Amino acid sequence: MPAVGIRELANLSMVIARGELLRYARGKDGYTARFEDRLARLIGVRHVLTVNSGSNALITAMAAAGIGPGDEVLVPAYTWVATALAPLAVGAVPVLVNIDASLTIDPQDIERQITPFTKAIVPVHMQNVVCDMDAIMAIARRHKLLVIEDACQAVGLRYKGRRVGGIGDLGVFSFNHHKNITAGEGGAVLTNDDRYFERARMFHDPGAFIRQHAPTDEPLFSGLNCRVSELTGAVLHAQLGRLDPLLKTLHARYPGVADLFAGRPHCRPSPHHSPEDAVALSVLFDDPEEARIFGQTRGAGRLIDTGRHVFTNWEAVLCKRSFHERMNPHQWAHRDITYRVEDYQATLDILSRTCRVSLGAQYPAPVMLLQKRTLRAAIARLSAQRDGAPA
Ligand SMILES: Cc1ncc(COP(=O)(O)O)c(C=O)c1O
């Protein structure tokens, strides 16, 4: 959970003192507009649009890209449920893809799931771990598919030196309470494409074009209200200054914690697609039972036990249930999409054997030392049990 403090309070006080809570009130000088500008420069994209959640950022990105009825969207079987719900919100259907040991979408399984109806791939940078973007972009270009990066759990992360969210055709961030930077709730859509940006703005706020008198050639279409208030922008503007220091701390702590698992063949750090940029650690066990026991250690957790991040808990998706039967996107799909648990055993197997290990983003150094001692003891206990010696 990120730090929030005096800088956020100062910005909020300013907004309240001015009484200008609408994000457009001060135009380009508003906190929200300045946050978008700074975030665009940090990530290296032309456009950033702040919206009121990561879920709505995904939906806005899909609407902006023209995804709709009859389209299939590839999403990993391990992600927050919102990734799979977003295609349904625009009339398309999600097709699940297995993850690999890196905890991210498996490029080989992407290839297997592509059909003539596939429109987009949504790689999800889960748990501050980046996807195999080179492989994914190559597949997308070969099959002429869009890539919408779900970087909700990976704001600011680098993949081979580039910041994620700016690599695909569009990217999305979440700023909810658990993310790298937060305003309690919030999200963003990122793109280098001027037209997608115009369409995203149009979709996220039916009033945006009236208020801003922004020139556009794009014919006006119906959208939703996913607009943020200037209170959100004020907090995010302050939070952005905390992002790189946070990632630096996590990166510096990574080797010290990863080394605890060195020389232990039955549990090892999960493979990483950009190890030189790693800011999060998870550990793959040979034995799911050992992962279960280790997952009970303070600062660790087994991934199969993380509720709606695991596709087996996405009831509405699996049952193809919509708020209104005639609005159910599956009736517009060109084929029957199946969500059989047996097709995603690879994902369940990896999740049942993997534990995340906290790098203590907000722990002071002495607490981190204690945390490492706790982890070391847990690893030693497991090794002793393996060797048949008393724990
Ligand atoms: C991978 C992923 N995608 C999308 C979302 C949705 O973000 P929000 O909670 O801001 O709607 C989340 C949030 O937890 C997420 O982790």
The ligand as an ORCA input file, in Angstrom:
! r2SCAN-3c Opt
* xyz 0 1
  C      -4.667     -6.571    -13.372
  C      -5.792     -5.649    -13.015
  N      -6.588     -5.181    -13.995
  C      -7.599     -4.323    -13.738
  C      -7.865     -3.913    -12.446
  C      -9.010     -2.990    -12.201
  O      -8.609     -1.826    -11.564
  P      -9.618     -1.012    -10.619
  O      -9.729     -1.741     -9.318
  O      -8.951      0.322    -10.459
  O     -10.907     -0.923    -11.333
  C      -7.069     -4.356    -11.400
  C      -7.325     -3.929    -10.019
  O      -7.117     -4.613     -9.055
  C      -6.003     -5.259    -11.694
  O      -5.223     -5.719    -10.732
*
